[in-house]
């Protein structure tokens, strides 16, 4: 692991040269691809650190998204808005994500998990657009900290009961009692807020709307996946208790996804619409994870990776429109096909990815989650049908409102697109569609 961490730390000394930084991050992602072995735990990662295929996929996604968010934030470099500090914050966030996904100890995982909040908060407060970013940052801070304290207490209790916090070797809670149920909900609560589950999602749209494009990309691309990753790691301890509460989480995930999808159909702020669509997708992921089946787990991982690439690309597109017309409202930023025809194709390609059309990763993951939920209960197919229909509805609504109609009359001219912008969008779209050829090996892996 040190062969990845030390060059990343050393990269902070080149904070003034943006081209060198995101070139190095792309090379680092390529090196991580070469590192993928066939053992369950990859070797030479150091003390209390290791990777299986779950953490490997999310580490690779983290490096890729951080490289793309630095590449798409060139306006900060050109305006000189503390560009060196911006790079330092992003590299610090990447290091926190490295440590989180490669931790083999629950306490070390908790510390890395919580430390990722600090660079994200600095991104929102330091480079946000509106004065309301302070309120958004406080929402994010207190929601996360309030939910994470019970998890810390639960980890100490598990250590006292079992004497170990190594992932895969902790004390297993097998009996149903008041204390075990309390431990179960205390452990899950921190990850459900981070996911976020409907009813605990208020901080997410506020943070997305006020964050710069880099903050929105890392929030949607990687930080929401910390919740799903944590649930997978913690469910192995409470597998017996979880069987009694699967109905609760599946119901909340699907019902919350339907409610949020209905909210998306009345949104006019394009960043808020994309943020709410993330909540709907994560409700689907929660339902797949809680079934604890192989198809549910693998489908949730595929949807998390696909959603990270797709929603990050949509936030990039929304920022490109915002830089040209100065507004996030779809009522003002409509008719984009007339003034930015070259971007119309990328809006279409990423929109169909957001609704789960083939051949995207979202399509493969949603098929797996649907199969696992129907295997758990045939009644869930009605909720899934409504959720997937509404997901397609608000995506078509977003695409048609933004691309068609009469464009804003005071907008006389703007750039239809730059090479760098097309490159960033291409690097979002290619993995989203080409990685589906590897989904088969994930599903049928023994």
BAVOVEX-954627 format. One record per residue (C-alpha): residue in three letters; z negated, y, x negated. Coordinates in nm, 4 decimals, decimal comma. Example, Ala and Ser with C-alpha at 12.3 -4.5 7.8 and 13.67 -1.06 7.14 Angstrom:
<rs>
  gumar        zz        yy        xx
    ALA   -0,7800   -0,4500   -1,2300
    SER   -0,7140   -0,1060   -1,3670
</rs>
This chain:
<rs>
  gumar        zz        yy        xx
    UNK    0,0000    0,0000    0,0000
    UNK   -0,0687    0,2298   -0,2905
    UNK    0,2987    0,2202   -0,3858
    UNK    0,3644    0,3973   -0,0532
    UNK    0,0531    0,6183   -0,0344
    UNK    0,0576    0,7643   -0,3875
    UNK    0,4190    0,8954   -0,3706
    UNK    0,3430    1,0400   -0,0263
    UNK    0,0389    1,2267   -0,1621
    UNK    0,2399    1,3380   -0,4662
    UNK    0,5013    1,4755   -0,2257
    UNK    0,2584    1,7531   -0,1291
    UNK    0,3311    1,9215   -0,4617
    UNK    0,6910    1,9785   -0,3445
    UNK    0,5887    2,1558   -0,0232
    UNK    0,8308    2,4402   -0,0944
    UNK    1,1437    2,2218   -0,1071
    UNK    1,2106    2,0930    0,2443
    UNK    1,5351    1,9116    0,1634
    UNK    1,3641    1,7081   -0,1080
    UNK    1,0784    1,6186    0,1244
    UNK    1,2723    1,4794    0,4171
    UNK    1,5144    1,3061    0,1776
    UNK    1,2160    1,1319    0,0173
    UNK    1,0789    1,0336    0,3585
    UNK    1,4108    0,8747    0,4564
    UNK    1,4115    0,6841    0,1256
    UNK    1,0495    0,5789    0,1913
    UNK    1,1451    0,4397    0,5319
    UNK    1,4234    0,2410    0,3633
    UNK    1,1751    0,1018    0,1084
    UNK    0,9398   -0,0011    0,3900
    UNK    1,2322   -0,1844    0,5518
    UNK    1,2810   -0,3777    0,2285
    UNK    0,9099   -0,4598    0,2188
    UNK    0,9223   -0,6583    0,5440
    UNK    0,8339   -1,0198    0,4636
    UNK    0,7801   -1,3336    0,6676
    UNK    0,4051   -1,3759    0,6236
    UNK    0,1743   -1,2662    0,9018
    UNK   -0,0012   -1,0292    0,6628
    UNK    0,2089   -0,8693    0,3917
    UNK    0,0504   -0,8858    0,0500
    UNK   -0,0429   -0,6204   -0,2082
    UNK   -0,1772   -0,3703    0,0396
    UNK   -0,5194   -0,3252   -0,1115
    UNK   -0,8782   -0,3618    0,0047
    UNK   -0,9287   -0,3462    0,3850
    UNK   -0,5597   -0,2699    0,4311
    UNK   -0,2765   -0,4895    0,5512
    UNK    0,0180   -0,5071    0,7874
    UNK    0,1388   -0,7512    1,0470
    UNK    0,4605   -0,7075    1,2431
    UNK    0,2918   -0,4787    1,4978
    UNK    0,1614   -0,2268    1,2441
    UNK    0,4778   -0,2618    1,0343
    UNK    0,6957   -0,1410    1,3244
    UNK    0,4685    0,1553    1,3963
    UNK    0,4385    0,2582    1,0284
    UNK    0,8167    0,2565    0,9985
    UNK    0,8412    0,4625    1,3200
    UNK    0,5847    0,7124    1,1837
    UNK    0,7759    0,7750    0,8590
    UNK    1,1062    0,8085    1,0456
    UNK    0,9711    1,0536    1,3056
    UNK    0,7918    1,2699    1,0455
    UNK    1,1148    1,2941    0,8422
    UNK    1,3084    1,3972    1,1535
    UNK    1,0487    1,6518    1,2655
    UNK    1,0565    1,8252    0,9266
    UNK    1,4361    1,8197    0,9386
    UNK    1,4392    1,9740    1,2889
    UNK    1,1878    2,2505    1,2055
    UNK    1,4150    2,4482    0,9711
    UNK    1,3455    2,7676    1,1656
    UNK    0,9908    2,7707    1,0245
    UNK    1,1327    2,7485    0,6722
    UNK    1,3895    3,0232    0,7318
    UNK    1,1426    3,2657    0,8888
    UNK    0,8812    3,1943    0,6205
    UNK    0,6142    3,1144    0,8798
    UNK    0,3728    2,9456    0,6350
    UNK    0,6341    2,6800    0,5619
    UNK    0,4429    2,5194    0,2723
    UNK    0,1302    2,4820    0,4857
    UNK    0,3438    2,3321    0,7628
    UNK    0,4721    2,0608    0,5285
    UNK    0,1216    1,9904    0,3973
    UNK   -0,0081    1,9420    0,7525
    UNK    0,2763    1,7034    0,8357
    UNK    0,2294    1,4950    0,5212
    UNK   -0,1470    1,4819    0,5898
    UNK   -0,0740    1,3571    0,9399
    UNK    0,1579    1,0908    0,7991
    UNK   -0,1164    0,9726    0,5615
    UNK   -0,3612    0,9459    0,8530
    UNK   -0,1080    0,7366    1,0452
    UNK   -0,0473    0,5153    0,7384
    UNK   -0,4195    0,4446    0,7117
    UNK   -0,4626    0,3910    1,0858
    UNK   -0,1877    0,1334    1,1246
    UNK   -0,2754   -0,0557    0,8051
    UNK   -0,6531   -0,0788    0,8585
    UNK   -0,8095   -0,4256    0,8645
    UNK   -1,1558   -0,2967    0,9538
    UNK   -1,2440   -0,1570    1,2952
    UNK   -1,4652    0,1206    1,1577
    UNK   -1,2011    0,2272    0,9032
    UNK   -0,9465    0,2170    1,1865
    UNK   -1,1726    0,4389    1,3992
    UNK   -1,2133    0,6981    1,1224
    UNK   -0,8375    0,7113    1,0541
    UNK   -0,7638    0,7178    1,4273
    UNK   -0,9866    1,0213    1,4809
    UNK   -0,8772    1,2012    1,1622
    UNK   -0,5184    1,2191    1,2934
    UNK   -0,6482    1,4654    1,5543
    UNK   -0,7157    1,7377    1,2950
    UNK   -0,3573    1,7857    1,1607
    UNK   -0,2227    1,7658    1,5180
    UNK   -0,4652    2,0355    1,6298
    UNK   -0,3632    2,2557    1,3344
    UNK    0,0047    2,2089    1,4295
    UNK   -0,0569    2,3165    1,7884
    UNK   -0,2829    2,6113    1,7022
    UNK   -0,0940    2,7303    1,3954
    UNK    0,2697    2,7075    1,4992
    UNK    0,2535    2,7043    1,8795
    UNK    0,4535    2,9519    2,0861
    UNK    0,2167    3,1029    2,3439
    UNK   -0,1424    3,2351    2,3443
    UNK   -0,2315    2,9431    2,5766
    UNK   -0,2053    2,7095    2,2755
    UNK   -0,5783    2,7646    2,2125
    UNK   -0,6614    2,6244    2,5557
    UNK   -0,4189    2,3342    2,5015
    UNK   -0,5780    2,2551    2,1650
    UNK   -0,9274    2,2584    2,3148
    UNK   -0,8157    2,0270    2,5960
    UNK   -0,6760    1,7813    2,3423
    UNK   -0,9811    1,8052    2,1174
    UNK   -1,2489    1,7548    2,3811
    UNK   -1,0662    1,4876    2,5796
    UNK   -1,0239    1,2804    2,2618
    UNK   -1,3714    1,3371    2,1176
    UNK   -1,5473    1,2794    2,4493
    UNK   -1,3719    0,9458    2,4923
    UNK   -1,4124    0,8267    2,1338
    UNK   -1,7923    0,8494    2,1045
    UNK   -1,8536    0,5412    2,3280
    UNK   -1,6087    0,3468    2,1098
    UNK   -1,8115    0,4273    1,7968
    UNK   -2,1353    0,3152    1,9644
    UNK   -1,9639   -0,0046    2,0803
    UNK   -1,8392   -0,0810    1,7273
    UNK   -2,1929   -0,0466    1,5886
    UNK   -2,3216   -0,2783    1,8638
    UNK   -2,0540   -0,5364    1,7835
    UNK   -2,1443   -0,5184    1,4142
    UNK   -2,5114   -0,5727    1,4960
    UNK   -2,4234   -0,8730    1,7147
    UNK   -2,1638   -1,0370    1,4907
    UNK   -2,2185   -0,9002    1,1401
    UNK   -1,8517   -0,8170    1,0791
    UNK   -1,5923   -0,5609    1,1852
    UNK   -1,2912   -0,7174    1,0099
    UNK   -0,9969   -0,7288    1,2516
    UNK   -0,9552   -1,0892    1,3653
    UNK   -1,3085   -1,1935    1,2620
    UNK   -1,5487   -0,9932    1,4819
    UNK   -1,7992   -1,1122    1,7383
    UNK   -1,6153   -1,2363    2,0509
    UNK   -1,7615   -1,1253    2,3859
    UNK   -1,7239   -1,4392    2,5993
    UNK   -1,9809   -1,4027    2,8753
    UNK   -1,9566   -1,1735    3,1776
    UNK   -2,2626   -0,9492    3,1916
    UNK   -2,3415   -0,5842    3,2495
    UNK   -2,3671   -0,5150    2,8761
    UNK   -2,0379   -0,6882    2,7927
    UNK   -1,8563   -0,5011    3,0724
    UNK   -2,0082   -0,1750    2,9448
    UNK   -1,8862   -0,2534    2,5919
    UNK   -1,5427   -0,3386    2,7300
    UNK   -1,4968   -0,0093    2,9158
    UNK   -1,6498    0,1941    2,6325
    UNK   -1,4025    0,0448    2,3838
    UNK   -1,0966    0,0881    2,6039
    UNK   -1,1782    0,4409    2,7211
    UNK   -1,0872    0,6080    2,3886
    UNK   -0,7475    0,4379    2,3783
    UNK   -0,6717    0,4971    2,7477
    UNK   -0,7195    0,8718    2,6975
    UNK   -0,4945    0,8649    2,3932
    UNK   -0,2291    0,6542    2,5699
    UNK   -0,2750    0,8488    2,8133
    UNK   -0,3639    0,6755    3,1384
    UNK   -0,3009    0,8650    3,4615
    UNK   -0,6186    1,0609    3,5583
    UNK   -0,6874    1,1290    3,1868
    UNK   -0,3474    1,2782    3,1066
    UNK   -0,4094    1,6504    3,1700
    UNK   -0,4285    1,7332    2,8001
    UNK   -0,0829    1,5896    2,7219
    UNK    0,1510    1,8263    2,9155
    UNK   -0,0535    2,1264    2,8010
    UNK   -0,0353    2,0183    2,4366
    UNK    0,3392    1,9449    2,4603
    UNK    0,4260    2,2756    2,6251
    UNK    0,2343    2,4847    2,3729
    UNK    0,3158    2,2816    2,0602
    UNK    0,6102    2,3573    1,8282
    UNK    0,8956    2,1090    1,8224
    UNK    0,7336    1,9154    1,5366
    UNK    0,4083    1,8831    1,7317
    UNK    0,5904    1,7589    2,0422
    UNK    0,7924    1,5084    1,8397
    UNK    0,4925    1,3571    1,6632
    UNK    0,2843    1,3535    1,9828
    UNK    0,5507    1,1728    2,1852
    UNK    0,6887    0,9684    1,8968
    UNK    0,3775    0,8266    1,7320
    UNK    0,0395    0,9619    1,8453
    UNK    0,0656    0,8214    2,1990
    UNK    0,1340    0,4819    2,0408
    UNK   -0,2100    0,4923    1,8774
    UNK   -0,3552    0,4190    2,2215
    UNK   -0,1378    0,1136    2,2780
    UNK   -0,1986   -0,0113    1,9233
    UNK   -0,5753    0,0261    1,9664
    UNK   -0,5708   -0,1616    2,2985
    UNK   -0,3875   -0,4547    2,1371
    UNK   -0,6418   -0,4673    1,8531
    UNK   -0,9505   -0,4403    2,0752
    UNK   -0,8422   -0,6832    2,3513
    UNK   -0,8862   -0,9810    2,1175
    UNK   -1,2631   -0,9175    2,1284
    UNK   -1,2838   -0,8899    2,5074
    UNK   -1,0214   -1,1463    2,6130
    UNK   -1,2643   -1,3223    2,8504
    UNK   -1,3885   -0,9995    3,0116
    UNK   -1,0368   -0,8556    3,0380
    UNK   -0,9236   -1,1349    3,2732
    UNK   -1,1440   -0,9933    3,5492
    UNK   -1,0021   -0,6405    3,5209
    UNK   -0,6280   -0,6954    3,4746
    UNK   -0,5707   -0,5983    3,8387
    UNK   -0,7409   -0,2606    3,7814
    UNK   -0,5290   -0,1583    3,4813
    UNK   -0,1999   -0,2863    3,6213
    UNK   -0,2661   -0,1013    3,9482
    UNK   -0,3616    0,2204    3,7673
    UNK   -0,0645    0,1967    3,5301
    UNK    0,1991    0,1410    3,8002
    UNK    0,0429    0,3736    4,0606
    UNK   -0,0094    0,6451    3,7999
    UNK    0,3488    0,6047    3,6805
    UNK    0,4769    0,6472    4,0371
    UNK    0,2600    0,9570    4,0951
    UNK    0,3677    1,1190    3,7687
    UNK    0,7345    1,0372    3,8403
    UNK    0,7053    1,2220    4,1717
    UNK    0,5597    1,5194    3,9829
    UNK    0,8581    1,5074    3,7454
    UNK    1,0962    1,5536    4,0398
    UNK    0,9498    1,8996    4,1109
    UNK    0,9163    2,0233    3,7515
    UNK    1,1272    2,3167    3,6295
    UNK    0,9788    2,3354    3,2758
    UNK    1,1882    2,0936    3,0727
    UNK    0,9200    2,0229    2,8082
    UNK    0,6648    1,9551    3,0794
    UNK    0,9079    1,7169    3,2521
    UNK    0,9634    1,5165    2,9322
    UNK    0,5862    1,5107    2,8702
    UNK    0,5134    1,3772    3,2190
    UNK    0,7842    1,1140    3,1762
    UNK    0,5893    0,9919    2,8706
    UNK    0,2856    0,9341    3,0943
    UNK    0,5017    0,7267    3,3323
    UNK    0,6362    0,5134    3,0460
    UNK    0,2896    0,4601    2,9010
    UNK    0,1656    0,3418    3,2426
    UNK    0,4310    0,0720    3,2215
    UNK    0,3165   -0,0162    2,8684
    UNK   -0,0454   -0,0437    2,9861
    UNK    0,0508   -0,2908    3,2585
    UNK    0,2356   -0,5084    3,0070
    UNK   -0,0491   -0,5004    2,7531
    UNK   -0,3245   -0,5948    2,9973
    UNK   -0,1534   -0,9139    3,1089
    UNK   -0,2167   -1,0433    2,7520
    UNK    0,0987   -1,2557    2,7715
    UNK    0,3436   -1,2864    2,4820
    UNK    0,6233   -1,1205    2,6805
    UNK    0,3937   -0,8412    2,7951
    UNK    0,2721   -0,7648    2,4423
    UNK    0,6145   -0,7807    2,2773
    UNK    0,7772   -0,5836    2,5618
    UNK    0,5122   -0,3122    2,5318
    UNK    0,5745   -0,2857    2,1566
    UNK    0,9515   -0,2568    2,2142
    UNK    0,9014    0,0118    2,4814
    UNK    0,6618    0,2038    2,2536
    UNK    0,9142    0,2127    1,9688
    UNK    1,2056    0,2931    2,2014
    UNK    1,0130    0,5632    2,3832
    UNK    0,9050    0,7175    2,0523
    UNK    1,2668    0,7589    1,9419
    UNK    1,4027    0,8630    2,2823
    UNK    1,1394    1,1194    2,3840
    UNK    1,1357    1,2682    2,0343
    UNK    1,5133    1,3220    2,0606
    UNK    1,4746    1,4811    2,4052
    UNK    1,2142    1,7234    2,2709
    UNK    1,4588    1,8084    1,9895
    UNK    1,7269    1,8889    2,2476
    UNK    1,4845    2,0962    2,4547
    UNK    1,3889    2,2954    2,1439
    UNK    1,7563    2,3580    2,0574
    UNK    1,8068    2,5069    2,4040
    UNK    1,4848    2,7084    2,3755
    UNK    1,5912    2,8594    2,0414
    UNK    1,9134    2,9832    2,2021
    UNK    1,8058    3,1128    2,5430
    UNK    1,4352    3,1794    2,4834
    UNK    1,3160    2,9931    2,7927
    UNK    1,2065    2,6398    2,8825
    UNK    1,2930    2,6833    3,2502
    UNK    1,5745    2,4640    3,3764
    UNK    1,6583    2,7306    3,6347
    UNK    1,7573    2,9639    3,3508
    UNK    1,8841    2,7029    3,1047
    UNK    2,1363    2,5382    3,3346
    UNK    2,5097    2,5060    3,2992
    UNK    2,4735    2,4025    2,9347
    UNK    2,8021    2,2122    2,9431
    UNK    2,9798    2,5488    2,9664
    UNK    2,8121    2,7053    2,6626
    UNK    2,7120    2,3972    2,4546
    UNK    2,9711    2,1294    2,5376
    UNK    2,9106    1,9379    2,2150
    UNK    2,5457    1,8823    2,3108
    UNK    2,6379    1,7371    2,6501
    UNK    2,7068    1,3951    2,4994
    UNK    2,3656    1,3833    2,3291
    UNK    2,1923    1,4880    2,6502
    UNK    2,3691    1,2015    2,8265
    UNK    2,2997    0,9382    2,5583
    UNK    1,9286    1,0204    2,5289
    UNK    1,8898    1,0564    2,9068
    UNK    2,0230    0,7080    2,9753
    UNK    1,7898    0,5828    2,7037
    UNK    1,4994    0,7512    2,8834
    UNK    1,5841    0,5741    3,2097
    UNK    1,6108    0,2365    3,0356
    UNK    1,9827    0,1700    3,0506
    UNK    2,1402   -0,0926    2,8199
    UNK    2,1830   -0,1266    2,5249
    UNK    1,8684    0,0711    2,4413
    UNK    1,5332   -0,0640    2,3289
    UNK    1,3747    0,0693    2,6490
    UNK    1,5950   -0,1624    2,8553
    UNK    1,4930   -0,4727    2,6585
    UNK    1,1236   -0,3799    2,6671
    UNK    1,1215   -0,3029    3,0404
    UNK    1,2843   -0,6401    3,1163
    UNK    1,0088   -0,8164    2,9205
    UNK    0,7297   -0,6161    3,0867
    UNK    0,8813   -0,6773    3,4302
    UNK    0,8922   -1,0514    3,3611
    UNK    0,5300   -1,0601    3,2448
    UNK    0,4029   -0,8592    3,5444
    UNK    0,5965   -1,0707    3,7950
    UNK    0,4568   -1,3825    3,6262
    UNK    0,1068   -1,2403    3,6687
    UNK    0,1557   -1,1355    4,0335
    UNK    0,4696   -1,1309    4,2430
    UNK    0,3370   -0,8292    4,4382
    UNK    0,3759   -0,6108    4,1293
    UNK    0,7552   -0,6236    4,1638
    UNK    0,7403   -0,3675    4,4471
    UNK    0,5495   -0,1135    4,2378
    UNK    0,7760   -0,1780    3,9387
    UNK    1,0874   -0,1303    4,1518
    UNK    0,9630    0,2077    4,2786
    UNK    0,8591    0,3159    3,9279
    UNK    1,1914    0,2237    3,7669
    UNK    1,3880    0,3866    4,0505
    UNK    1,1918    0,7112    4,0221
    UNK    1,2289    0,7013    3,6432
    UNK    1,6070    0,6966    3,6827
    UNK    1,5833    0,9681    3,9517
    UNK    1,3967    1,2292    3,7487
    UNK    1,6117    1,1570    3,4419
    UNK    1,9319    1,2171    3,6427
    UNK    1,7671    1,5270    3,7925
    UNK    1,6890    1,6600    3,4425
    UNK    2,0395    1,5919    3,3164
    UNK    2,2251    1,7338    3,6184
    UNK    2,0130    2,0497    3,6497
    UNK    2,0372    2,1312    3,2783
    UNK    2,4070    2,0516    3,2284
    UNK    2,5748    2,1545    3,5540
    UNK    2,5824    2,4774    3,7498
    UNK    2,6472    2,8385    3,6578
    UNK    2,4962    2,9369    3,3248
    UNK    2,2636    3,2334    3,2802
    UNK    2,4707    3,5505    3,3241
    UNK    2,2928    3,7476    3,0494
    UNK    2,3751    3,4845    2,7881
    UNK    2,6961    3,6082    2,6282
    UNK    2,7273    3,3744    2,3289
    UNK    2,5338    3,1133    2,1337
    UNK    2,5974    2,8430    1,8763
    UNK    2,7169    2,5208    2,0425
    UNK    2,5533    2,3111    1,7704
    UNK    2,5037    2,2789    1,3966
    UNK    2,5656    1,9846    1,1655
    UNK    2,1937    1,9482    1,0936
    UNK    2,1138    1,9324    1,4662
    UNK    2,3788    1,6680    1,5301
    UNK    2,2452    1,4669    1,2353
    UNK    1,8886    1,4739    1,3725
    UNK    2,0083    1,3599    1,7158
    UNK    2,2233    1,0856    1,5632
    UNK    1,9272    0,9547    1,3633
    UNK    1,7266    0,9363    1,6881
    UNK    2,0022    0,7584    1,8790
    UNK    2,1179    0,5019    1,6217
    UNK    1,7882    0,3080    1,5854
    UNK    1,7298    0,3329    1,9605
    UNK    2,0526    0,1423    2,0311
    UNK    2,1158   -0,0652    1,7198
    UNK    1,7675   -0,2176    1,6952
    UNK    1,8245   -0,4121    2,0171
    UNK    1,9961   -0,6792    1,8051
    UNK    1,6514   -0,7589    1,6556
    UNK    1,4712   -0,7843    1,9896
    UNK    1,5723   -1,1494    2,0269
    UNK    1,3886   -1,2485    1,7095
    UNK    1,0791   -1,0692    1,8379
    UNK    1,0865   -1,2452    2,1764
    UNK    1,1530   -1,5959    2,0514
    UNK    0,9369   -1,5781    1,7398
    UNK    0,7040   -1,8849    1,7408
</rs>
